[in-house]
Structures are given as structure tokens and as C-alpha cells.
Amino acid sequence: MKRILLNYIYLSRKHAGGKDQVGLNLLKGFYENGFSKNMIIICYDYSVEVIRTLAPDIEIYQIKSKKMKSEFSRLFFQMYFNTIYLPAIVKKKGVSCLFHLSINNGLRKLPCKTVTLPHDIKQIAHRKIGTQKISTYKYLLYKIIYYLDFVHADQIIAISECDKNDICQYYPQFVPKVTRIYNPIMLSDYNATILPVSFPYILAVNIQFLHKNTITLIKAYENIQNEIAQKLVLVGNIPDRVKFLVEYVKEHHLEEKVIFTGLVSEHEMDYWIRNADLYVNPTLFEGFGMTAVEAIWKQTPCLVSDIAVNKEITKGLCYYYGPADDIDALSTKILICLKESLSPDKLSAASEEMKASYNYHFISKEYINCFKRVIKENSDNDKCNYSSV
């Protein structure tokens, strides 16, 4: 009998975000550890192919996808599905433990043990980030969603100590439920010559979010553009909320030096990271910060803002600057980073530290152990063959 149910209706169509990658990396780890054959996964039809690739032996419960016109419609459908349909699936499949890949888990306690992964509670703990402020409507909505998820969950996974501290501060009644498990990282060895460029460059990614603070990086680069040979490459979608970045570049005549790539494939991303002279993340907030880990893993010099979570996750193995929105501080630090030459031995040692800490294969075992603790079963007598993991 299948016992673990993975709720993956939270995956986006393009499977491009960090939260999506966490789910897919975990799935790969579950398969490699011989655990996915004892699992069921619920997902939209557009996720079936990638799931089959990562975990061929997992049972898939497929849902027909719908076009969601807004964030509210997406949240409403998730709430509706998790409240009305999910309990019946849990009962029919004899599920002992349900894992929600993200928030908005429904309005009722399900007839099984439940583990939820909120990723972070930014909308509550960091309502104001720089000049950006979460609206009262969204703040109240997410405050209710988090509370319902946490009150119904048997275990809440925090993705960093900083994230754990936020959850415990704003929802102290749920402290006994919170456990910290770092995000799983899975990197593939691609052909690093697939996207050759003839210029040196500084790299930043995930520019589509305001809290990534890309405008500070652009202004810092503008200050030193005539002192360095590198161009600035910015990877990520450009939705309406960050179109001002493109406008600023045009208004300040930086088009020849600041390059927007748009959304790129995994192969292209691998190339951009591995061949950068410097990876920069000037973010104002992170719950974890996967791309900085990937850059260090790929032995690329890395400069990040000195917010607490960046220091925790990168373990002091890269360059730091602060405050995060200080343009001059960032300009100065970029110059220092480009002038210094980290030895291959230092880059290699830092890479090995990231692999040891965040490898998806090992992190997925932590999740498996979490599920086992939640359902309180002895692995030696487990009917799902946990002992083989």
C-alpha cells in the first residue's frame, strides 16, 4: 500500500522558480534513494513529463491544468482542491503522510500526518523590503493562509535558520512543529561551450523580483563601467514590475554594456554561471538563496549582500558587502573582487563544502527521515521498505 503522498500542484508551467527546483530536486533524490516507488504524486498534466523523467517508478495522480488569470485565482483553486478533493484522495490511497510542496494547504485537517514547506514567510516577517511593501490585502490573506497551514500541519519545514527564526517569532505557538532542512541542490554537468560569448562579464540572475535589488547593481556597475572590462549580464524574465530596469538602462545609455538575456534554459544558465568573472546577488531578502550556492559550487567567484541568511547559507565562502542598497559600497566591492584572484584550491574547497552541505541526494534523505518521524514508524518493520533507503 502506498503511504506517502506528494502534493505538487504548486509547480509552475515552466518549472523555473527556486521553489519548483526544490520540489524537482527532492523528487530526484527520492528516486535515487529507492523511495519514490512507495510514493504517489499529485500534479498538473504539464508536470507529468518532467516527473516521469526524474522518478519513473512513482505513481502519478494527474490533474487537468487550467489557465489562472491572477494570483488570487491560483490561490483560490489550490485552496478549493486541497479542501474538497484532497481528503478523498488521501482516504482512497491509504496515505499515512502528506507532503505539501508549498503553502495554501486547505481549510481542514486531513486524515493523515501532514508536512508543509512554506519556503519562507516573507509576506509576514518582511512585509517591507526596501521601498517595496506588501499590501494590506496580501498581508492579511497570507497571514491567514500561513496560520491555517501551520495549525493543520504536523511538521513545518524551514529552509534556513533565519527562516526558522522568522516562523518561530511570528507564529510562536507552532515552535514545536518547526524543523530546519536546507534546500536540495542538483547540478548537471553540461557542455560549457554551448553558448560562447566573446566578452568578460559580471552575472546576476532572478532579476524578475523586486527584492533581488537589481537596480542597485545596475547603478553600482554604472559607477565603475569605465574602470573594468566586464559587461553586466542580467538573467531572468522581465515582467511589468521590473520593466523600470530596462528603462533605466536605456535612459542612461548602457545598452551596449548591460545585457538582459530573458529566461534561459538550464544549459544556458550553466554556461553563464560557470564562465562569469563574478556572480553578484545584491538581494534585500532570501529564504535560502540557491543561486549563490550554485555559483560557489561551480567555482565561480561570488559576491552577495551581507544579510544574515546569505552569510548562513554561503558559510563565509564568498565576498560580502553592505548595506545591501548601498550603491557605492557595492561598486567598491566589485572592483576589489575583480582585482583579487582566488586560487583554484580555494574555489575547489568552497565548492566541495557546498556539495557536502546541500547535495540533493543527502537532503532528500533528511526529508525521508522527517516523514518517518511524523508517521512514527520503526524503519525495521515498515511495510513500505523504508529500511532499504
C-alpha positions as CSV (number, residue, x, y, z in Angstrom):
1,M,0.0,0.0,0.0
2,K,1.3,3.5,-0.9
3,R,1.8,5.6,2.2
4,I,3.5,8.9,1.2
5,L,1.6,11.4,-0.9
6,L,3.4,14.4,-2.5
7,N,1.2,17.4,-3.3
8,Y,3.0,19.0,-6.3
9,I,0.1,21.1,-7.7
10,Y,2.2,24.1,-6.8
11,L,4.7,23.5,-9.6
12,S,4.5,26.3,-12.3
13,R,4.2,25.5,-16.0
14,K,7.8,26.4,-16.8
15,H,9.2,24.7,-13.7
16,A,11.6,27.7,-13.5
17,G,11.4,29.1,-10.0
18,G,13.5,28.2,-7.0
19,K,10.5,26.6,-5.3
20,D,9.9,24.4,-8.3
21,Q,13.6,23.4,-8.3
22,V,13.4,22.3,-4.7
23,G,10.5,20.0,-5.5
24,L,12.1,18.5,-8.6
25,N,15.5,18.1,-6.8
26,L,13.8,16.3,-3.9
27,L,11.9,14.0,-6.3
28,K,15.2,13.0,-8.0
29,G,16.7,12.3,-4.6
30,F,13.6,10.2,-3.5
31,Y,14.1,8.1,-6.7
32,E,17.8,7.6,-6.3
33,N,17.3,6.6,-2.7
34,G,14.7,3.9,-3.7
35,F,11.8,5.7,-2.0
36,S,9.7,7.0,-4.9
37,K,8.2,3.6,-5.7
38,N,6.4,3.9,-2.3
39,M,5.0,7.4,-3.2
40,I,2.1,8.9,-5.0
41,I,2.4,12.4,-6.5
42,I,-0.4,14.8,-7.4
43,C,0.4,17.2,-10.2
44,Y,-1.0,19.1,-13.2
45,D,-0.7,17.4,-16.6
46,Y,2.0,19.8,-17.7
47,S,4.3,18.4,-15.0
48,V,3.9,14.7,-15.8
49,E,6.7,14.5,-18.3
50,V,9.4,16.0,-16.1
51,I,8.2,13.9,-13.1
52,R,8.4,10.7,-15.2
53,T,12.0,11.7,-16.2
54,L,13.1,12.3,-12.6
55,A,11.2,9.4,-10.9
56,P,10.0,6.8,-13.4
57,D,8.6,4.5,-10.8
58,I,6.4,6.9,-8.9
59,E,2.6,6.7,-9.1
60,I,1.1,9.9,-10.6
61,Y,-2.3,11.3,-9.9
62,Q,-2.8,13.7,-12.8
63,I,-5.0,16.8,-12.8
64,K,-6.1,18.7,-15.9
65,S,-4.5,22.1,-15.9
66,K,-6.4,25.4,-16.0
67,K,-5.3,28.8,-17.0
68,M,-5.1,31.0,-14.0
69,K,-5.6,34.7,-14.8
70,S,-4.4,36.0,-11.5
71,E,-2.6,35.2,-8.3
72,F,-5.9,35.2,-6.5
73,S,-7.5,32.7,-8.9
74,R,-4.5,30.4,-8.5
75,L,-4.7,30.6,-4.7
76,F,-8.5,30.0,-4.7
77,F,-8.2,26.9,-6.8
78,Q,-5.4,25.5,-4.7
79,M,-7.5,26.1,-1.6
80,Y,-10.6,24.6,-3.2
81,F,-8.7,21.4,-4.4
82,N,-6.9,20.9,-1.1
83,T,-10.0,21.3,0.9
84,I,-12.6,19.4,-1.2
85,Y,-10.8,16.8,-3.3
86,L,-7.6,16.0,-1.5
87,P,-9.2,14.4,1.6
88,A,-10.9,11.8,-0.6
89,I,-7.6,11.0,-2.4
90,V,-5.8,10.6,0.9
91,K,-8.5,8.2,2.1
92,K,-8.7,6.3,-1.1
93,K,-5.0,5.7,-1.3
94,G,-4.5,4.9,2.3
95,V,-2.0,7.7,2.8
96,S,-0.1,7.9,6.1
97,C,1.8,11.1,5.4
98,L,1.1,14.0,3.0
99,F,3.8,16.5,1.9
100,H,2.8,19.9,0.6
101,L,5.5,21.4,-1.6
102,S,4.2,24.9,-0.8
103,I,1.7,27.0,1.1
104,N,-2.1,27.2,0.9
105,N,-2.8,23.7,2.0
106,G,-6.6,23.9,2.6
107,L,-9.2,24.7,5.2
108,R,-9.3,21.4,7.1
109,K,-7.1,19.0,8.9
110,L,-6.7,15.9,6.7
111,P,-7.0,12.3,8.0
112,C,-3.2,11.7,7.8
113,K,0.0,13.2,9.1
114,T,1.0,16.3,7.2
115,V,4.3,18.0,6.4
116,T,4.3,21.5,4.9
117,L,7.1,23.5,3.3
118,P,6.3,27.3,3.3
119,H,9.8,28.1,1.9
120,D,9.6,31.4,3.8
121,I,7.1,33.8,5.3
122,K,8.3,36.9,3.6
123,Q,4.9,38.4,3.3
124,I,4.6,38.5,7.1
125,A,8.1,38.7,8.5
126,H,9.4,41.0,5.9
127,R,6.4,43.0,4.8
128,K,8.5,46.0,3.9
129,I,11.7,45.3,2.0
130,G,13.5,48.4,0.7
131,T,10.8,50.6,-1.0
132,Q,8.5,47.6,-1.6
133,K,5.7,47.0,0.9
134,I,3.2,44.1,0.8
135,S,-0.3,45.5,0.5
136,T,-2.7,45.2,3.5
137,Y,-4.8,42.8,1.4
138,K,-2.0,40.4,0.7
139,Y,-0.6,40.7,4.2
140,L,-3.9,39.7,5.8
141,L,-4.5,37.0,3.2
142,Y,-1.1,35.3,3.6
143,K,-1.3,35.7,7.4
144,I,-4.5,33.6,7.4
145,I,-3.0,31.1,4.9
146,Y,0.1,30.5,6.9
147,Y,-1.9,30.2,10.1
148,L,-4.2,27.6,8.6
149,D,-1.3,25.6,7.1
150,F,0.6,25.6,10.4
151,V,-2.3,24.7,12.6
152,H,-3.2,21.8,10.4
153,A,0.4,20.6,9.8
154,D,2.2,18.0,12.0
155,Q,5.6,19.3,10.8
156,I,6.7,22.6,9.3
157,I,10.0,22.7,7.4
158,A,12.1,25.8,7.5
159,I,14.7,26.2,4.7
160,S,17.3,28.0,6.9
161,E,17.9,29.0,10.5
162,C,16.9,32.5,9.5
163,D,13.6,31.2,8.1
164,K,13.1,29.1,11.2
165,N,13.6,32.2,13.4
166,D,11.0,34.1,11.4
167,I,8.4,31.3,11.7
168,C,9.1,30.9,15.4
169,Q,8.9,34.7,16.0
170,Y,5.7,35.3,14.1
171,Y,4.0,32.0,14.9
172,P,5.4,31.1,18.4
173,Q,2.5,28.7,19.1
174,F,3.9,26.4,16.4
175,V,7.6,26.3,17.5
176,P,7.5,22.5,18.4
177,K,6.4,21.7,14.9
178,V,9.3,23.5,13.1
179,T,12.4,21.7,11.8
180,R,15.1,23.1,9.7
181,I,16.1,21.3,6.5
182,Y,18.2,23.1,3.9
183,N,17.2,23.2,0.3
184,P,18.5,20.4,-2.0
185,I,20.8,21.4,-4.9
186,M,21.2,19.3,-8.0
187,L,23.6,20.4,-10.7
188,S,24.2,18.7,-14.0
189,D,27.5,18.7,-16.0
190,Y,26.6,20.5,-19.2
191,N,28.8,21.3,-22.1
192,A,30.1,24.7,-21.0
193,T,30.8,25.8,-24.6
194,I,27.3,25.7,-25.9
195,L,26.8,29.5,-25.6
196,P,30.2,31.1,-26.3
197,V,30.5,34.8,-25.9
198,S,33.5,37.0,-26.7
199,F,33.4,39.3,-23.7
200,P,34.1,39.0,-20.0
201,Y,31.1,39.7,-17.7
202,I,29.6,40.0,-14.3
203,L,26.4,38.0,-13.7
204,A,23.2,38.4,-11.8
205,V,20.1,36.1,-12.1
206,N,16.4,36.1,-10.9
207,I,16.1,39.8,-11.7
208,Q,12.3,39.5,-12.1
209,F,11.7,40.0,-8.4
210,L,11.9,43.5,-6.7
211,H,13.6,42.2,-3.6
212,K,16.5,41.0,-5.7
213,N,17.6,44.7,-5.7
214,T,18.9,44.6,-9.3
215,I,18.6,48.4,-9.7
216,T,21.3,48.8,-7.0
217,L,23.6,46.5,-9.0
218,I,22.9,48.4,-12.3
219,K,23.7,51.7,-10.6
220,A,26.8,50.3,-9.0
221,Y,28.0,49.0,-12.3
222,E,27.3,52.3,-14.0
223,N,29.7,54.0,-11.5
224,I,32.6,51.8,-12.5
225,Q,31.8,50.8,-16.1
226,N,34.8,52.7,-17.4
227,E,37.2,51.1,-14.9
228,I,36.5,47.5,-15.8
229,A,36.4,45.4,-18.9
230,Q,33.4,43.3,-17.9
231,K,29.9,43.8,-19.1
232,L,26.9,43.1,-16.9
233,V,24.7,40.2,-17.8
234,L,21.2,40.0,-16.1
235,V,19.3,36.7,-16.4
236,G,15.6,36.3,-15.8
237,N,12.2,37.3,-17.0
238,I,11.2,41.0,-17.2
239,P,7.6,41.3,-16.0
240,D,5.9,44.7,-15.7
241,R,7.0,45.2,-12.1
242,V,10.7,45.3,-13.2
243,K,10.5,47.0,-16.6
244,F,11.9,50.1,-15.0
245,L,15.3,48.2,-15.1
246,V,15.2,48.2,-18.9
247,E,14.1,51.8,-18.9
248,Y,16.9,52.9,-16.6
249,V,19.5,51.2,-18.8
250,K,18.1,52.9,-21.9
251,E,17.9,56.3,-20.3
252,H,21.5,56.1,-19.1
253,H,22.8,54.7,-22.4
254,L,24.0,51.5,-21.0
255,E,22.6,49.2,-23.7
256,E,26.0,48.1,-25.0
257,K,27.2,47.1,-21.6
258,V,24.2,45.8,-19.7
259,I,22.6,42.8,-21.3
260,F,19.2,41.3,-20.5
261,T,19.0,37.7,-21.5
262,G,15.4,36.9,-20.6
263,L,14.5,33.4,-19.3
264,V,17.2,30.9,-20.3
265,S,17.5,27.1,-20.3
266,E,19.3,25.1,-17.7
267,H,22.1,24.6,-20.2
268,E,22.4,28.3,-20.9
269,M,22.3,29.1,-17.2
270,D,25.1,26.7,-16.5
271,Y,27.2,28.4,-19.1
272,W,26.5,31.9,-17.8
273,I,27.4,30.9,-14.2
274,R,30.5,28.8,-14.9
275,N,32.1,31.5,-17.2
276,A,31.3,34.6,-15.2
277,D,34.2,36.6,-13.8
278,L,31.9,37.4,-10.8
279,Y,28.4,36.4,-9.7
280,V,26.6,39.1,-7.8
281,N,23.5,38.8,-5.7
282,P,22.6,42.2,-4.1
283,T,19.3,40.8,-2.7
284,L,17.4,42.5,0.2
285,F,15.9,39.2,1.3
286,E,16.3,35.5,0.8
287,G,14.7,32.5,2.5
288,F,17.7,30.4,1.3
289,G,19.5,31.7,-1.8
290,M,20.0,28.7,-4.1
291,T,21.8,30.5,-7.0
292,A,24.7,31.7,-4.8
293,V,25.2,28.1,-3.7
294,E,25.2,27.0,-7.3
295,A,27.8,29.7,-8.2
296,I,30.1,28.6,-5.4
297,W,29.5,25.0,-6.3
298,K,30.6,25.8,-9.9
299,Q,33.7,27.5,-8.6
300,T,32.7,31.0,-9.7
301,P,33.7,33.9,-7.5
302,C,30.7,35.1,-5.7
303,L,29.7,38.5,-4.1
304,V,26.5,38.7,-2.1
305,S,24.8,41.2,0.2
306,D,25.7,40.7,3.9
307,I,22.2,39.9,5.1
308,A,22.1,37.1,7.7
309,V,20.7,34.4,5.5
310,N,23.4,34.9,2.8
311,K,26.1,34.5,5.4
312,E,24.5,31.4,6.9
313,I,24.0,29.6,3.6
314,T,27.3,30.5,1.9
315,K,29.2,29.7,5.1
316,G,31.6,32.7,4.7
317,L,32.9,31.2,1.5
318,C,32.3,34.2,-0.8
319,Y,32.6,38.0,-0.8
320,Y,30.1,40.2,1.1
321,Y,29.2,43.9,1.0
322,G,26.7,46.0,2.9
323,P,24.3,47.6,3.4
324,A,22.5,45.8,0.5
325,D,21.1,49.0,-1.0
326,D,24.4,50.9,-0.7
327,I,25.4,51.7,-4.4
328,D,28.9,52.9,-3.5
329,A,29.7,50.0,-1.2
330,L,28.7,47.6,-4.0
331,S,30.8,49.4,-6.6
332,T,33.8,49.4,-4.4
333,K,33.5,45.7,-3.6
334,I,33.0,44.7,-7.2
335,L,36.3,46.4,-8.0
336,I,38.0,44.5,-5.2
337,C,36.6,41.2,-6.2
338,L,37.7,41.6,-9.8
339,K,41.2,42.7,-8.8
340,E,41.7,39.7,-6.5
341,S,42.4,36.3,-7.9
342,L,41.1,33.4,-5.8
343,S,43.2,30.4,-6.2
344,P,41.8,27.2,-7.8
345,D,42.4,25.5,-4.5
346,K,40.2,27.9,-2.6
347,L,37.4,27.8,-5.2
348,S,37.6,24.0,-5.2
349,A,37.4,23.8,-1.4
350,A,34.4,26.1,-1.3
351,S,32.7,24.0,-4.0
352,E,33.2,20.8,-2.0
353,E,31.8,22.5,1.1
354,M,28.6,23.4,-0.8
355,K,28.3,19.8,-2.2
356,A,28.6,18.3,1.2
357,S,26.0,20.7,2.7
358,Y,23.3,20.9,0.1
359,N,23.5,17.9,-2.2
360,Y,20.0,16.8,-3.2
361,H,20.8,13.1,-2.6
362,F,21.5,13.7,1.1
363,I,18.9,16.4,1.6
364,S,16.2,14.1,0.3
365,K,17.2,11.5,3.0
366,E,16.6,14.2,5.6
367,Y,13.0,14.6,4.2
368,I,12.5,10.9,4.3
369,N,13.6,10.8,7.9
370,C,11.2,13.6,8.6
371,F,8.3,11.7,7.1
372,K,9.3,8.6,9.1
373,R,9.4,10.6,12.3
374,V,6.0,12.1,11.6
375,I,4.3,8.8,11.0
376,K,6.1,7.3,14.0
377,E,7.0,4.0,12.4
378,N,10.0,1.8,13.0
379,S,12.0,1.5,9.8
380,D,12.9,-2.2,10.5
381,N,9.2,-3.1,10.4
382,D,8.0,-0.6,7.8
383,K,5.7,-2.1,5.2
384,C,7.0,0.5,2.7
385,N,10.5,-0.9,3.0
386,Y,11.9,2.3,4.5
387,S,14.9,0.2,5.7
388,S,16.1,-0.1,2.1
389,V,16.7,3.7,2.0
